Amino acid sequence: MDLWSFLLGWSPVLLLTVLAVFFRRPALDLSIYGTLFTLLLVIWGYDTPLGVALLAGVDGLVTTLPLVLVIFAGILLSSLLMATGALKRIVDWFMGGVRDGFHRSLLITMGVGNFMEGAGVIAEPVVAPMLSAAGVAPAGAAALSIVGYAGLMTLEMAGIFITVLALITGLPLSELGIASGWLSIPATLAMAAVVPLFLPRPLPGLQRWLLVLACGALVGFAALAAAAWLAVSISGMVGGLALIAGLVLIGTGRLPLNKEILKDLAPFLFILAVLLCLNAIGPLKELTFKRLSLQVSVIPVHTITLRPLFSAYLYLFLAAALAIKLLGIRGQELKQVLVTGSRKALVASAAMLLFGAMGQMIAYSGYAPGFTELSNPDNIPWVMAQGLITYTQSLYPIFAPLLGWVGTFLTGYGVASLMLFGQLQVQGAELLGISPVWLASGLAVGASLGSISSPFKIAIAAPMCGALGQEGAILRLTIPLGVGASLLVGVVLWLWC
């Protein structure tokens, strides 16, 4: 293993970290600089033909498109709900079920966030504006909309993480689910511990810090129990619901429903009902997930599957239309909200598309013209993973979650991190004589934690709550937190192995 090549592979991480932490550049700037640097890196540093790098970038744009549509629709929906006061009324309704504003922030951050991600609904478009309406500063609301679910994300998104990991590694899904559930507990506790840092000052006393940790433990153990005895696909939802129920029970014990609050909640209830039906009803899932899908290949080694009737963006647009109808916004007011929301969405969408292109350039570095052959020593993910195994030896389990963090940091996708590094964990486990199930699970939990440090994810959350342009300042806090939490999980994994 060439040490220079290994160190060079980390240069995109270093560049984005320096620009975010020390220069506080916004997400669009980070995406532009990162994409241009990566293009030059893969061409001159890893002997990748220009045509291959550019096609990989186009593949990244197309791959990212469904998420861009989700964010575009989510921003429009949140803009409509904020303009009509619906979000504030929902937040006030939550207040009626809990003791105080601190408990309400925990309920939204960790309860609603985990429930939505568990249901396969991207949480940021809902949680970030809710927290903003609850009085959390824009930068704090953006960060918490990711922090709340990042520790448990391996068990969320309707089980897609574990399913993909099982397919890549060939390891039993049930064993991966349980191992990931156990490792998600320290990850969730770590994320819970930092929640108060992003809430309005002053910092809470010891009793409230203990409450936050108890909330993290409740979410983690409830999800683990669901993964072990029910199904991984619903474990994230169970964790979120357990926290919501727990905070309401120690609060007023009730969340009364009436016609007005149901009208405000209707767009969210519609999204959740549709997506739960799509995931839970077998024939409907078979129809929308497999039969009514479209496959596109920009490059021969990667097929992109578009599922317009299964993906969330269609139903987010329909939810926005439902909000317009039920909340009575029309005329000039509607036009102004749509124009303002679209402007915010375009900036976030441009950043996300470029991050998608950057991630695929990294993933497909080292391919020969026409993608006919891959040179492993010129493939950045292979170099990074093999280098860590080579240079850390028996200590490698400490760094496996960090490798997952890096994959999400660079690509924006936790699933992409698994695809880049998943199979290498099985090979590494054989070399080191340790359990491949636990090593692969450690990678997956680290990939989940990478969400809080990902410029891509921050670019999703920031425009939802008025934090557009503050992405660099947010990343200045979340990058070291993500690295620290990943290493914590790594130490637990190392002690276990």
C-alpha positions as MATLAB code, in Angstrom:
seq = 'MDLWSFLLGWSPVLLLTVLAVFFRRPALDLSIYGTLFTLLLVIWGYDTPLGVALLAGVDGLVTTLPLVLVIFAGILLSSLLMATGALKRIVDWFMGGVRDGFHRSLLITMGVGNFMEGAGVIAEPVVAPMLSAAGVAPAGAAALSIVGYAGLMTLEMAGIFITVLALITGLPLSELGIASGWLSIPATLAMAAVVPLFLPRPLPGLQRWLLVLACGALVGFAALAAAAWLAVSISGMVGGLALIAGLVLIGTGRLPLNKEILKDLAPFLFILAVLLCLNAIGPLKELTFKRLSLQVSVIPVHTITLRPLFSAYLYLFLAAALAIKLLGIRGQELKQVLVTGSRKALVASAAMLLFGAMGQMIAYSGYAPGFTELSNPDNIPWVMAQGLITYTQSLYPIFAPLLGWVGTFLTGYGVASLMLFGQLQVQGAELLGISPVWLASGLAVGASLGSISSPFKIAIAAPMCGALGQEGAILRLTIPLGVGASLLVGVVLWLWC';
ca = [
       0.000    0.000    0.000;
       1.469    3.341   -1.154;
       1.396    5.755    1.832;
       1.273    8.826   -0.441;
      -1.739    7.480   -2.335;
      -3.461    6.679    0.965;
      -2.895   10.177    2.346;
      -3.935   11.789   -0.943;
      -7.241    9.938   -0.751;
      -8.103   11.871    2.380;
      -7.500   15.258    0.730;
     -11.175   15.895   -0.233;
     -12.126   15.363    3.421;
      -9.394   17.771    4.514;
     -10.367   20.394    1.924;
     -14.062   20.421    2.833;
     -13.229   20.432    6.537;
     -10.870   23.417    6.213;
     -13.328   25.374    4.068;
     -16.215   24.636    6.445;
     -14.461   24.901    9.808;
     -11.992   27.714    9.241;
     -13.612   29.688    6.416;
     -17.277   28.876    7.160;
     -18.151   28.651    3.491;
     -21.799   27.981    2.578;
     -22.865   24.663    1.089;
     -22.940   25.911   -2.511;
     -19.328   27.108   -2.262;
     -18.275   23.826   -0.651;
     -19.922   21.857   -3.444;
     -18.257   23.926   -6.191;
     -14.759   23.808   -4.696;
     -15.115   20.168   -3.688;
     -16.298   19.039   -7.130;
     -13.564   20.920   -9.018;
     -10.869   19.642   -6.634;
     -12.142   16.080   -6.879;
     -12.178   16.222  -10.679;
      -8.521   17.273  -10.731;
      -7.642   14.746   -8.018;
      -9.065   11.692   -9.773;
      -7.479   12.694  -13.112;
      -3.969   13.533  -11.964;
      -3.726   11.776   -8.627;
      -5.474    8.502   -9.506;
      -4.935    8.158  -13.258;
      -8.628    8.352  -14.185;
      -9.416    9.446  -17.773;
     -11.230   12.783  -18.062;
     -14.153   11.191  -19.905;
     -14.621    8.601  -17.152;
     -14.541   11.266  -14.432;
     -17.052   13.496  -16.246;
     -19.442   10.603  -16.951;
     -19.215    9.550  -13.302;
     -20.127   13.124  -12.362;
     -23.163   13.049  -14.673;
     -24.152    9.736  -13.090;
     -23.986   11.500   -9.725;
     -26.298   14.258  -10.963;
     -28.900   11.763  -12.174;
     -28.545    9.597   -9.050;
     -29.123   12.646   -6.846;
     -32.142   13.919   -8.786;
     -34.842   12.114   -6.728;
     -33.413   13.559   -3.497;
     -33.275   17.004   -5.080;
     -36.966   16.703   -5.921;
     -37.680   15.652   -2.329;
     -35.905   18.730   -1.011;
     -37.495   21.059   -3.551;
     -40.963   19.791   -2.633;
     -40.107   19.821    1.082;
     -39.006   23.451    0.971;
     -42.212   24.462   -0.824;
     -44.310   22.575    1.728;
     -42.490   24.046    4.728;
     -42.736   27.547    3.197;
     -46.497   27.147    2.819;
     -46.924   25.860    6.374;
     -44.812   28.638    7.842;
     -46.609   31.345    5.853;
     -50.032   30.148    7.060;
     -48.925   29.684   10.676;
     -49.661   25.935   10.523;
     -46.201   24.936   11.731;
     -46.414   27.231   14.726;
     -49.824   25.837   15.625;
     -48.469   22.259   15.399;
     -45.545   23.200   17.641;
     -47.922   24.820   20.127;
     -50.035   21.648   20.021;
     -46.990   19.564   20.955;
     -46.447   22.025   23.802;
     -49.823   21.009   25.213;
     -48.589   17.457   25.715;
     -45.212   18.085   27.350;
     -43.925   19.882   30.412;
     -42.089   22.776   28.775;
     -40.216   24.037   25.735;
     -37.148   21.919   26.477;
     -39.220   18.736   26.455;
     -40.953   19.905   23.266;
     -37.599   20.388   21.519;
     -36.575   16.856   22.524;
     -39.882   15.472   21.270;
     -39.476   17.145   17.869;
     -35.741   16.461   17.523;
     -35.573   12.819   18.585;
     -39.200   11.699   18.521;
     -40.577   13.179   15.303;
     -37.171   12.968   13.600;
     -36.692    9.248   14.228;
     -40.307    8.412   13.474;
     -40.149   10.132   10.088;
     -36.775    8.697    9.079;
     -37.973    5.299   10.233;
     -40.993    5.644    7.971;
     -38.752    6.446    5.011;
     -39.553   10.171    5.056;
     -36.575   12.558    5.016;
     -36.868   14.380    8.335;
     -35.168   17.701    7.628;
     -38.022   19.367    5.661;
     -40.351   18.759    8.617;
     -38.176   18.837   11.737;
     -36.016   21.877   10.891;
     -38.933   24.311   10.395;
     -40.747   22.850   13.415;
     -37.734   23.531   15.635;
     -37.399   27.006   14.170;
     -41.064   27.675   14.945;
     -40.405   26.375   18.482;
     -37.824   29.125   19.053;
     -34.586   27.322   18.201;
     -32.047   29.466   16.308;
     -31.827   28.723   12.557;
     -28.369   27.101   12.710;
     -29.406   25.015   15.735;
     -32.646   23.926   14.068;
     -30.766   22.811   10.943;
     -28.226   20.817   12.950;
     -30.775   19.205   15.279;
     -32.952   18.087   12.365;
     -30.065   15.692   11.555;
     -28.567   15.090   15.024;
     -31.897   13.754   16.271;
     -31.894   10.713   13.993;
     -28.226   10.260   12.999;
     -27.377    7.814   15.791;
     -30.204    5.452   14.852;
     -30.289    5.911   11.087;
     -28.806    2.445   10.432;
     -32.151    0.967   11.535;
     -34.268    3.529    9.691;
     -35.395    4.467    6.155;
     -37.787    1.498    6.244;
     -34.857   -0.890    6.754;
     -33.057    0.007    3.507;
     -29.668    0.434    5.251;
     -29.557   -3.090    6.631;
     -31.053   -4.548    3.458;
     -28.354   -2.951    1.294;
     -25.625   -3.976    3.752;
     -26.823   -7.582    3.686;
     -26.909   -7.615   -0.117;
     -23.403   -6.153   -0.412;
     -21.728   -8.326    2.207;
     -23.756  -11.534    1.901;
     -24.167  -11.579    5.693;
     -27.481  -12.508    7.412;
     -29.849   -9.548    7.579;
     -31.194  -10.441   11.024;
     -27.706  -10.681   12.553;
     -26.693   -7.365   10.956;
     -29.868   -5.760   12.306;
     -29.239   -6.859   15.897;
     -25.516   -5.998   15.832;
     -26.287   -2.585   14.333;
     -28.982   -2.100   16.961;
     -26.503   -2.654   19.793;
     -23.889   -0.350   18.243;
     -26.565    2.277   17.561;
     -27.129    2.658   21.309;
     -23.776    4.382   22.055;
     -24.220    6.341   18.813;
     -27.698    7.499   19.874;
     -26.467    8.381   23.367;
     -23.642   10.424   21.836;
     -26.090   12.310   19.629;
     -28.495   12.839   22.519;
     -25.690   14.245   24.665;
     -24.994   17.068   22.189;
     -28.626   18.102   21.625;
     -28.567   20.811   24.346;
     -25.563   22.454   22.655;
     -27.822   23.549   19.802;
     -30.789   24.672   21.932;
     -31.268   28.221   23.253;
     -28.977   29.141   26.139;
     -28.424   28.824   29.051;
     -27.223   25.236   29.002;
     -29.377   22.894   31.112;
     -28.408   21.613   34.530;
     -27.413   18.060   35.403;
     -30.997   16.847   35.757;
     -31.876   17.843   32.211;
     -28.657   16.415   30.792;
     -29.634   13.119   32.406;
     -33.104   13.458   30.871;
     -31.556   13.902   27.423;
     -29.402   10.795   27.894;
     -32.453    8.869   29.109;
     -34.269    9.920   25.934;
     -31.370    8.626   23.854;
     -31.378    5.331   25.744;
     -35.157    4.961   25.337;
     -34.972    5.539   21.582;
     -32.010    3.174   21.173;
     -33.286    0.279   23.269;
     -36.837    0.536   21.869;
     -35.447    0.332   18.323;
     -33.175   -2.586   19.267;
     -36.134   -4.479   20.757;
     -38.171   -3.867   17.622;
     -35.287   -5.037   15.401;
     -34.899   -8.211   17.473;
     -38.555   -9.170   17.974;
     -40.557   -7.366   15.272;
     -38.747   -6.167   12.133;
     -35.807   -3.923   11.307;
     -37.977   -2.022    8.823;
     -40.148   -0.537   11.593;
     -37.555   -0.256   14.379;
     -36.795    3.430   13.779;
     -40.478    4.320   13.886;
     -40.871    2.352   17.116;
     -37.948    4.253   18.666;
     -39.422    7.623   17.711;
     -42.916    6.712   18.903;
     -41.537    5.408   22.210;
     -39.916    8.774   22.908;
     -42.993   10.773   21.907;
     -45.142    8.595   24.184;
     -42.624    8.802   27.031;
     -42.383   12.606   26.983;
     -46.174   12.982   26.770;
     -46.666   10.527   29.649;
     -44.345   12.480   31.940;
     -45.971   15.675   30.719;
     -49.721   16.256   30.589;
     -50.464   12.744   29.384;
     -52.551   13.895   26.417;
     -52.402   15.488   22.971;
     -56.029   16.462   22.225;
     -57.121   16.440   18.593;
     -59.586   18.860   17.070;
     -60.644   19.871   13.582;
     -58.188   22.761   13.297;
     -55.084   20.865   14.366;
     -56.064   17.955   12.112;
     -56.214   20.409    9.216;
     -52.712   21.653   10.046;
     -51.418   18.087   10.430;
     -53.154   16.846    7.281;
     -50.180   17.254    4.882;
     -47.907   15.267    7.242;
     -50.559   12.649    7.940;
     -51.082   12.273    4.204;
     -47.348   11.751    3.539;
     -46.953    9.270    6.382;
     -50.094    7.326    5.492;
     -49.112    7.002    1.841;
     -45.496    6.031    2.510;
     -46.439    3.579    5.240;
     -48.930    1.934    2.875;
     -46.330    1.775    0.104;
     -43.860    0.056    2.456;
     -46.289   -2.157    4.379;
     -48.746   -3.420    1.731;
     -46.950   -6.089   -0.263;
     -48.791   -5.873   -3.625;
     -48.681   -2.073   -3.561;
     -44.956   -2.084   -2.853;
     -44.393   -4.662   -5.583;
     -46.267   -2.436   -8.053;
     -44.649    0.917   -7.197;
     -41.176   -0.306   -6.227;
     -40.549   -2.850   -8.985;
     -43.080   -2.796  -11.814;
     -43.636    0.956  -12.212;
     -39.951    1.810  -12.164;
     -37.591    3.192  -14.782;
     -33.960    2.188  -15.160;
     -31.355    4.563  -16.554;
     -27.649    3.879  -17.151;
     -25.318    6.826  -17.580;
     -22.308    4.545  -17.093;
     -22.292    0.795  -17.807;
     -21.296   -0.269  -14.278;
     -24.156    1.530  -12.499;
     -27.871    1.273  -13.166;
     -30.023    4.036  -11.686;
     -33.563    2.992  -10.828;
     -36.169    5.756  -10.670;
     -39.389    4.973   -8.805;
     -41.697    7.990   -9.229;
     -44.705    6.351   -7.546;
     -42.699    4.945   -4.625;
     -40.424    7.903   -3.855;
     -41.398   10.616   -1.410;
     -41.122   13.603   -3.745;
     -44.403   12.952   -5.571;
     -46.311   12.798   -2.289;
     -44.535   15.870   -0.907;
     -45.736   17.842   -3.935;
     -49.246   16.453   -3.407;
     -49.026   17.346    0.296;
     -48.116   20.915   -0.693;
     -51.179   21.030   -2.941;
     -53.286   19.685   -0.071;
     -51.906   22.409    2.232;
     -52.840   25.088   -0.313;
     -56.379   23.714   -0.488;
     -56.994   23.172    3.241;
     -55.218   26.247    4.602;
     -56.800   28.661    2.141;
     -53.686   30.342    0.805;
     -54.218   31.779   -2.670;
     -53.705   34.707   -4.998;
     -50.747   37.043   -4.516;
     -49.843   35.498   -1.151;
     -49.555   32.051   -2.731;
     -47.444   33.409   -5.580;
     -45.055   35.129   -3.179;
     -44.636   32.011   -1.016;
     -43.976   29.803   -4.053;
     -41.453   32.243   -5.542;
     -39.573   32.636   -2.236;
     -39.588   28.893   -1.589;
     -38.392   28.110   -5.111;
     -35.439   30.475   -4.771;
     -34.340   28.766   -1.561;
     -34.836   25.369   -3.154;
     -32.736   26.198   -6.218;
     -29.670   27.103   -4.142;
     -29.943   23.937   -2.063;
     -30.634   21.825   -5.160;
     -27.553   23.119   -6.990;
     -25.340   22.278   -3.990;
     -26.842   18.805   -3.646;
     -26.399   18.000   -7.336;
     -22.729   18.987   -7.212;
     -22.132   16.934   -4.065;
     -23.728   13.990   -5.878;
     -21.369   14.461   -8.802;
     -18.379   14.705   -6.460;
     -19.313   11.499   -4.656;
     -19.604    9.468   -7.854;
     -16.288   10.785   -9.191;
     -14.669    9.425   -6.043;
     -16.586    6.139   -6.219;
     -15.623    5.441   -9.844;
     -12.058    6.725   -9.825;
      -9.569    4.304  -11.331;
     -11.789    2.962  -14.107;
     -10.404    2.543  -17.622;
     -12.095    4.233  -20.631;
     -15.550    2.802  -21.186;
     -15.573    1.539  -17.575;
     -14.209   -1.776  -18.872;
     -11.710   -2.365  -16.080;
     -11.020   -1.087  -12.550;
      -7.522   -0.508  -11.180;
      -7.876   -0.917   -7.409;
      -4.724    1.105   -6.564;
      -6.326    4.058   -8.402;
      -9.755    3.716   -6.747;
     -10.006    6.148   -3.835;
     -12.457    4.093   -1.677;
     -10.318    0.957   -2.086;
      -7.131    2.865   -1.236;
      -8.674    4.428    1.892;
     -10.134    1.176    3.210;
      -7.106   -1.002    2.488;
      -4.792    1.682    3.864;
      -6.656    1.793    7.171;
      -6.521   -1.985    7.506;
      -2.820   -2.044    6.612;
      -1.702    0.776    8.890;
      -3.936    0.114   11.923;
      -3.897   -3.725   12.010;
      -5.586   -5.013   15.195;
      -6.825   -1.512   16.028;
      -8.779   -1.333   12.770;
     -12.222   -1.857   14.418;
     -11.764    1.539   16.114;
     -11.550    3.180   12.696;
     -14.165    1.165   10.773;
     -17.029    3.483   11.865;
     -14.840    6.475   10.937;
     -14.496    5.014    7.446;
     -18.296    4.878    7.249;
     -18.394    8.500    8.420;
     -15.982    9.476    5.640;
     -18.119    7.785    2.987;
     -21.208    9.750    4.018;
     -19.202   12.959    4.467;
     -17.941   12.736    0.878;
     -21.023   11.409   -0.904;
     -23.932   12.612    1.242;
     -25.460    9.128    1.228;
     -25.142    6.606    4.013;
     -26.102    3.872    1.546;
     -23.328    5.014   -0.815;
     -20.851    4.619    2.043;
     -21.976    1.008    2.477;
     -21.622    0.372   -1.236;
     -18.119    1.842   -1.263;
     -16.746    0.072    1.807;
     -19.145   -2.741    2.778;
     -17.522   -5.710    1.059;
     -14.085   -4.606    2.216;
     -15.214   -5.129    5.835;
     -15.794   -8.823    5.159;
     -12.315   -9.123    3.689;
     -10.802   -7.140    6.567;
     -12.574   -9.309    9.144;
     -11.073  -12.431    7.558;
      -7.571  -10.917    7.677;
      -7.957   -9.813   11.313;
      -9.852  -12.890   12.522;
     -12.864  -10.992   13.878;
     -16.617  -11.075   13.251;
     -17.581   -9.679    9.817;
     -21.129   -9.031   11.078;
     -19.928   -6.673   13.800;
     -17.305   -5.010   11.617;
     -19.819   -4.354    8.820;
     -22.342   -3.101   11.386;
     -19.744   -0.723   12.802;
     -19.183    0.677    9.305;
     -22.940    1.157    8.882;
     -23.381    2.984   12.203;
     -20.446    5.234   11.322;
     -22.068    5.943    7.957;
     -25.222    6.981    9.802;
     -23.268    9.311   12.073;
     -21.707   10.834    8.965;
     -25.062   12.492    8.302;
     -24.453   15.176   10.920;
     -21.152   16.178    9.288;
     -22.216   15.897    5.655;
     -22.287   19.191    3.709;
     -24.899   17.481    1.540;
     -27.228   16.883    4.499;
     -26.646   20.347    5.956;
     -27.527   21.779    2.532;
     -30.887   20.008    2.806;
     -31.678   21.345    6.273;
     -30.377   24.931    6.128;
     -32.941   26.480    3.752;
     -35.817   24.870    5.647;
     -35.330   27.058    8.707;
     -33.661   30.271    7.562;
     -30.066   29.030    7.951;
     -29.114   29.342    4.275;
     -25.524   30.613    4.093;
     -24.691   29.385    7.614;
     -23.718   25.868    6.551;
     -20.015   26.435    7.204;
     -20.652   27.590   10.764;
     -22.843   24.540   11.387;
     -20.249   22.151    9.988;
     -17.616   23.747   12.217;
     -19.452   22.115   15.121;
     -20.840   18.966   13.539;
     -17.655   17.700   11.853;
     -15.722   17.187   15.116;
     -18.867   15.832   16.779;
     -19.306   13.280   13.989;
     -15.670   12.207   14.122;
     -15.780   11.914   17.912;
     -19.005    9.890   17.939;
     -17.661    7.562   15.219;
     -14.488    6.906   17.185;
     -16.569    6.281   20.338;
     -18.549    3.606   18.494;
     -15.239    2.284   17.177;
     -13.843    1.882   20.674;
     -17.001   -0.013   21.721;
     -16.645   -2.210   18.641;
     -12.949   -2.845   19.330;
     -13.652   -3.826   22.938;
     -16.449   -6.154   21.769;
     -14.341   -7.797   19.047;
];
